[in-house]
Amino acid sequence: MPREKQYNEAEVIERAMVLFWKNGYKNTSLRMLSKEMGINQFSINASFGNKNNLFLESLKLYRNKLQQVLKKFEDSSIGKESIKNFFYAFAAFSNEDNNKRGCLMVNTMSEFGLEIDKQAGALISNYSEKLRVLFKKNLEFNTTTDSVTINKQVNFLVLAIGGLGLASKIQDNTVIEDYIEMTFKNL
């Protein structure tokens, strides 16, 4: 008969997510995870199979948390100002509790590049596609801008939000605010 888990799986995934977010996948060992999660390595492997599966669960949790920020953006989609407000909300989320971790998805893409795990890549790609749709919807709101220009602006904003995700790891709030303001100055 299998032993009953002595821990809350959602809580340990949350702790793992924070550790991956802070250190990256490659710099986070099973030993570090075990210590942070408060469970032994055997329990990690029994519950998640391996470090990669735990990382995928962490990415899903992160995406769900970020989805709350995205939902506010989606619900208030009324043009460029909504996109700008999303940038500010995203920056605040990326610097939650003044931890300067950036964006876990951007960090992951930066860490792995083209060598990213297919499942992790799919999670990130789905999020990126959702952003594209929302950016386009807001750029088309109350404008006479042609579709070619709007598509270029969408591409620009996707790259800009990625840059913001990286910059929020190392820059102070004044630099982040300047970045956001300049991004939208000529959009």
Buried (B, 14 or more C-beta within 10 A) or exposed (E): EEEEEEEEEEEBBBBBBBBBBBBBBEEBEBEBBBEBBEBEBEBBBEBBEEBEBBBBBBBBBBBEBBEEBBEEBBEEBEBBEBBBBBBBBBBEBBBEEEEBBBBBBBBBBBBBEEEBBEBBBEBBBEBBEBBBEBBBBBBEBEEEEEEEEBEEBBEEBBEBBBEBBBBBBEBEEEEBBEBBEEBBEEB
